[in-house]
Amino acid sequence: EVRRSNKAAIRLYEKIGFRIEGVAKGYYSDGEDAFIMRYNISRENGGIFRNEGNP
C-alpha cells in the first residue's frame, strides 16, 4: 500500500513494474486512502519464481 498523495513513491513503484490494483478507503489514521499496488512475477518480466518441479 502507498498513500494516495505520495506521487513520488507511486511513480517509483510504477517504474519498476508495480500497478495500482485498488484503493483502500481511509487506510491511514488521518483518513487518507491508500493505493493497493501489485507486482506480477512471471517469466516474461524476469521473475525469479518458477513452477518447474524441484528447486
URSULMO-V297870 format. One record per residue. N is the residue number from 0. SS is DSSP state (A for helix, B for strand, O for the rest). PHI is phi as a letter, one per 30 degrees, with the letter a starting at -180 (NA if undefined). PSI is psi in radians with two decimals (999 if undefined). Layout:
BEGIN
N,SS,PHI,PSI + N,SS,PHI,PSI
END
This chain:
BEGIN
0,O,NA,2.62 + 1,B,b,2.48 + 2,B,e,2.39 + 3,O,e,-0.54 + 4,O,d,-0.12 + 5,O,d,1.29 + 6,A,d,-0.67 + 7,A,d,-0.77 + 8,A,d,-0.71 + 9,A,d,-0.80 + 10,A,d,-0.75 + 11,A,d,-0.87 + 12,A,e,-0.75 + 13,A,d,-0.64 + 14,A,d,-0.59 + 15,O,c,0.14 + 16,O,j,-0.01 + 17,O,d,2.63 + 18,B,b,2.58 + 19,B,d,2.19 + 20,B,c,-0.46 + 21,B,a,-3.03 + 22,B,b,2.32 + 23,B,c,1.80 + 24,O,d,2.29 + 25,O,i,0.55 + 26,O,d,-0.71 + 27,O,d,2.75 + 28,O,d,-0.42 + 29,O,d,0.07 + 30,O,j,-0.09 + 31,O,d,2.52 + 32,O,d,2.81 + 33,B,b,2.49 + 34,B,d,2.36 + 35,B,c,2.13 + 36,B,c,2.55 + 37,B,b,2.50 + 38,O,c,2.14 + 39,O,c,2.00 + 40,O,d,2.09 + 41,O,b,2.95 + 42,O,d,-0.63 + 43,O,d,-0.59 + 44,O,c,0.37 + 45,O,i,0.36 + 46,O,e,2.62 + 47,O,c,-0.19 + 48,O,c,2.25 + 49,O,b,2.54 + 50,O,c,1.22 + 51,O,b,0.67 + 52,O,j,-2.43 + 53,O,d,2.52 + 54,O,d,999
END
